[in-house]
Amino acid sequence: MISESARRIIAEGGITIRVRRSGMLQNISFTVRKVRLGSGEFTEIYTKKVIDMSELQRVAKETGLPVEAENGRAFPDGMGANDFILQG
């Protein structure tokens, strides 16, 4: 189940979040995008920046959405891609 804040992020098309990169806090813009997986797709927020996996996991937990950066993807605790797939 997608939270109300996650729905708002999707509706707005993105979000800017303070993330620790290279020991510094930075405001990073994430955009909403659809990812095809099999016959379905899921929605995630994405940035082209490289972000530590621990920070990606924190952002996923806070937003309630999958998060992808240039170096990997993280899902909210206890969830995976199948929890977000919309059958097409």
C-alpha positions, 0 to 999 in steps of 0.5 A: 500500500502506497502512503499519502506522502508517496502519492504526493511525490508521484503526483508532483513528479519528484522531490528534493531531499537532503542526502549525505554524500562524501561526508556532506549534506546536499540537496538532491533532486529525485524524479519519478520514473516508471520501470518495466519489469516483466509484464508490469511496471513500478514507479520509483524516484531516481537521481543520476548521482552516486549515493551510498546504499545506506542513504538510499535505504534511508530515503526509501524508508522515508518516502515509502518508494523505491529509490534508484541512484547511479550505483543501485536501487533500494526499497522500503524495509520489508518490500521489493519490486513485486510490492509496487508492480502494476500489471500492464 
